[in-house]
Amino acid sequence: MAGFGNSTRRYPRSSGRTGSRSGPDRATLGIIGAICAIAGFFVAGIILGPAAVVCGWLAMGRSWNGSASVPALIAVVLGGIVTVLSIIALVGAASLGFGAF
């Protein structure tokens, strides 16, 4: 039956054998998230922090099972820290100008 063009030797990535290949893979998302988290400590933490959390969460496969990669875990943890610190900084900066007038 393989003579009718249904052979899998020519096409090893046929449908059903592997996952979808559209979009960035999990390792890339984990590295991007870790870079965003580290850069968020220095510039635009309110934007890069949540971006790092989202990239890390997607890189972990949207679950907390034990097979998470290290960059993805770093991205989620540092992204959360950056987000909290930037919110504290924004609240502190807003309260400083309250009594100026």
Secondary structure, 3 states (H helix, E strand, C coil): CHHHCCCCCCCCCCECCECCCCCCCHHHHHHHHHHHHHHHCCCCHHHHHHHHHHHHHHHCCCCCCCCCCHHHHHHHHHHHHHHHHHHHHHHHHHHHCCCCC
